Amino acid sequence: MKIIAFGASNSTKSINKSLATFASSLIAGADVEILDLNDFELPLFSEDKEAEIGQPQAAKGFFEKIRSADGVIVSFAEHNGSYTATYKNLFDWVSRIDQKVYQDKPVVFLATSPGAGGASSVLSGAKASAPFFGVDLQDTVSVPNFYDVFDAQRGVISEPEIVDQLQAAMGALASKAGDAK
Ligand SMILES: Cc1cc2nc3c(=O)[nH]c(=O)nc-3n(C[C@H](O)[C@H](O)[C@H](O)COP(=O)(O)O)c2cc1C
């Protein structure tokens, strides 16, 4: 079973990438590929730029990564209540290849932030729009106060209640991704 996981951030210290990586480790026996959005750098989307350069290789490459997956884990960073500019830009480019960016794959949406909100604002936006973009959403989990609940040395969430939520979400994802195979 092939799982693609990434943090929707271009921070080299992304806590969402750490969360997506930890969550993916809860799926026993999966072939997991962690993406780094810095590997999909794109010019700022505009219809003028699109007319000029067409569909860039990085957008096609990202679409291809999703196509190759049986299941996808996205952990959203929240910037001013919404997506990071990097994710939104990539998403806009890829949506011009196919509006069904997630290609009807089973998906889990996560989100975390250092604060008590747990990036729940971006998560609810992503959840609300999921049906428009080919997301077969299995579950969502928001993790507040990331630095209080993450053991950076071991790369694990140390709060049992959150691990339980993540485990349930990964179980649902693995079960659906397994069916699709
Ligand atoms: C421009 C900017 C805006 C931010 N806005 C929010 C916000 O609206 N809500 C929030 O919980 N955290 C906000 N933060 C803090 C982020 O949650 C924090 O930087 C987090 O590490 C981002 O996730 P990442 O490490 O995966 O990139 C903001 C950070 C930046 C740089």
PDBQT file of the ligand as one rigid body, heavy atoms in Angstrom, charges set to zero:
ROOT
HETATM    1  C1  LIG A 201       2.557  34.572   8.370  1.00  0.00    +0.000 C 
HETATM    2  C2  LIG A 201       2.162  33.655   9.498  1.00  0.00    +0.000 A 
HETATM    3  C3  LIG A 201       0.844  33.592   9.894  1.00  0.00    +0.000 A 
HETATM    4  C4  LIG A 201       0.445  32.717  10.908  1.00  0.00    +0.000 A 
HETATM    5  N1  LIG A 201      -0.876  32.622  11.226  1.00  0.00    +0.000 NA
HETATM    6  C5  LIG A 201      -1.275  31.704  12.123  1.00  0.00    +0.000 A 
HETATM    7  C6  LIG A 201      -2.663  31.486  12.353  1.00  0.00    +0.000 A 
HETATM    8  O1  LIG A 201      -3.535  32.119  11.773  1.00  0.00    +0.000 OA
HETATM    9  N2  LIG A 201      -3.038  30.537  13.245  1.00  0.00    +0.000 N 
HETATM   10  C7  LIG A 201      -2.083  29.767  13.904  1.00  0.00    +0.000 A 
HETATM   11  O2  LIG A 201      -2.464  28.903  14.683  1.00  0.00    +0.000 OA
HETATM   12  N3  LIG A 201      -0.764  29.938  13.689  1.00  0.00    +0.000 NA
HETATM   13  C8  LIG A 201      -0.334  30.881  12.809  1.00  0.00    +0.000 A 
HETATM   14  N4  LIG A 201       1.016  31.042  12.561  1.00  0.00    +0.000 N 
HETATM   15  C9  LIG A 201       1.983  30.218  13.293  1.00  0.00    +0.000 C 
HETATM   16  C10 LIG A 201       2.120  28.857  12.607  1.00  0.00    +0.000 C 
HETATM   17  O3  LIG A 201       1.127  27.993  13.113  1.00  0.00    +0.000 OA
HETATM   18  C11 LIG A 201       3.518  28.280  12.877  1.00  0.00    +0.000 C 
HETATM   19  O4  LIG A 201       4.487  29.083  12.245  1.00  0.00    +0.000 OA
HETATM   20  C12 LIG A 201       3.647  26.840  12.433  1.00  0.00    +0.000 C 
HETATM   21  O5  LIG A 201       4.965  26.381  12.755  1.00  0.00    +0.000 OA
HETATM   22  C13 LIG A 201       3.365  26.692  10.947  1.00  0.00    +0.000 C 
HETATM   23  O6  LIG A 201       3.411  25.342  10.569  1.00  0.00    +0.000 OA
HETATM   24  P1  LIG A 201       4.692  24.723   9.831  1.00  0.00    +0.000 P 
HETATM   25  O7  LIG A 201       5.813  24.707  10.850  1.00  0.00    +0.000 OA
HETATM   26  O8  LIG A 201       4.263  23.366   9.440  1.00  0.00    +0.000 OA
HETATM   27  O9  LIG A 201       5.021  25.621   8.676  1.00  0.00    +0.000 OA
HETATM   28  C14 LIG A 201       1.419  31.917  11.556  1.00  0.00    +0.000 A 
HETATM   29  C15 LIG A 201       2.770  31.987  11.158  1.00  0.00    +0.000 A 
HETATM   30  C16 LIG A 201       3.134  32.845  10.143  1.00  0.00    +0.000 A 
HETATM   31  C17 LIG A 201       4.586  32.892   9.708  1.00  0.00    +0.000 C 
ENDROOT
TORSDOF 0
